[in-house]
């Protein structure tokens, strides 16, 4: 299960994670306008996180998943040794 840092919209994390383009797209003015358009007045420019926030969220999520994986592997390894 993936966990995300609060205040960084899930759709932005998924979008930047899955596309091949650079994460710098988040700071692109036309892309931000597109998000505002799709937000239909429910999203403001200040609510769209900058590249640095998004990068931090992706790295934190990756580290959390990696740590969880290491913990699960320790349990599996312990079971194999029994």
Residue pairs with C-beta under 8 A, 6 or more apart in sequence:
2 61
2 65
3 61
3 64
3 65
4 10
4 13
4 57
4 61
5 56
5 57
5 60
5 61
7 49
7 53
8 49
8 53
8 54
8 57
9 47
9 48
9 49
12 26
12 48
12 49
12 54
13 54
13 57
13 58
13 61
16 23
16 25
16 26
16 54
16 58
17 58
19 25
23 51
23 54
23 55
23 58
24 51
25 31
26 32
26 48
26 49
26 50
26 51
26 54
27 50
27 51
32 45
32 48
35 43
35 48
36 43
36 44
36 45
36 48
49 57
